[in-house]
Amino acid sequence: MNQLIQNSIKYRKQDSSSKIEIYAKRGKENIILYVEDNGIGIKKGEITRVFEKGFTGTNGRMLNKKSTGIGLYLCKKLCDKLRNIN
């Protein structure tokens, strides 16, 4: 959660309309947690790569943010491990 919130703050729009929404929805066999923001976004062609090790995305590089591409990669690895715990 910390990584997602940090990214939302780091890539927010620089006006007063910035927001982060966190909510959950119950499914038949699971609960899905949503973290949504109205930040600068991710280019459509890059969305499938955000969990790749070292991927930083065009928008992040254009804003001169200190990005390593490790945060979301590690989040995905942890989520995958949690999903496999029975």
matplotlib code that plots the C-alpha trace (Angstrom):
import matplotlib.pyplot as plt

x = [0.0, 2.8, 4.4, 1.1, 0.3, 3.9, 3.6, 0.2, 1.8, 4.9, 3.1, 0.2, -0.9, 0.5, -2.8, -5.3, -7.5, -5.2, -7.0, -6.4, -9.3, -8.9, -11.8, -12.7, -15.3, -16.4, -16.5, -17.8, -14.5, -12.4, -12.1, -10.6, -8.7, -8.7, -6.3, -7.2, -5.8, -6.2, -2.4, -0.5, -1.3, 0.5, 0.7, -1.6, 1.2, 3.1, 0.4, 1.3, 4.9, 4.5, 5.4, 8.6, 11.8, 13.5, 10.6, 10.0, 7.7, 7.9, 5.9, 8.1, 11.3, 9.9, 9.2, 12.8, 11.5, 13.9, 12.5, 14.2, 11.4, 11.8, 8.9, 5.9, 8.1, 8.5, 4.8, 3.9, 6.3, 4.9, 1.3, 2.1, 3.5, 0.5, -1.9, -0.2, -0.5, -3.3]
y = [0.0, 2.4, 2.1, 2.7, 5.8, 7.1, 6.8, 8.5, 11.4, 11.5, 11.6, 13.8, 16.8, 20.0, 21.7, 21.5, 18.8, 15.9, 13.0, 9.4, 7.0, 3.7, 1.3, -2.4, -4.5, -8.0, -10.6, -14.2, -15.6, -12.6, -8.9, -6.5, -3.5, -0.4, 2.5, 5.2, 8.6, 11.4, 11.9, 12.3, 8.8, 6.1, 6.0, 3.3, 1.5, 1.2, 0.1, -3.6, -2.9, -1.1, -4.3, -5.1, -4.8, -1.5, 0.0, 3.7, 4.9, 7.9, 10.3, 9.6, 10.2, 13.4, 14.9, 14.2, 12.0, 9.7, 6.5, 3.1, 0.9, -1.4, -0.4, -1.8, -4.8, -5.7, -5.1, -7.6, -10.2, -9.9, -10.0, -13.1, -14.8, -13.8, -15.1, -18.6, -18.9, -21.3]
z = [0.0, 0.9, -2.6, -4.3, -2.2, -2.6, -6.4, -6.3, -4.4, -6.5, -9.9, -8.9, -11.0, -9.6, -9.0, -6.1, -7.7, -6.7, -5.0, -4.0, -3.5, -1.7, -1.5, -1.6, -3.4, -2.3, -5.0, -4.7, -3.6, -3.0, -2.0, -4.5, -3.2, -5.4, -5.2, -7.8, -8.3, -10.9, -11.4, -14.6, -15.7, -17.6, -21.4, -22.8, -24.5, -21.2, -18.8, -19.3, -18.3, -15.0, -13.0, -15.0, -13.1, -13.9, -15.9, -15.2, -17.9, -20.1, -17.8, -14.9, -16.8, -18.3, -14.9, -13.7, -10.8, -9.1, -10.3, -10.2, -11.5, -8.5, -6.3, -8.3, -9.3, -5.7, -4.9, -7.6, -6.3, -2.8, -4.1, -6.1, -3.0, -0.9, -3.5, -3.3, 0.5, 1.4]

ax = plt.figure().add_subplot(projection="3d")
ax.plot(x, y, z, "-o")
ax.set_aspect("equal")
plt.show()
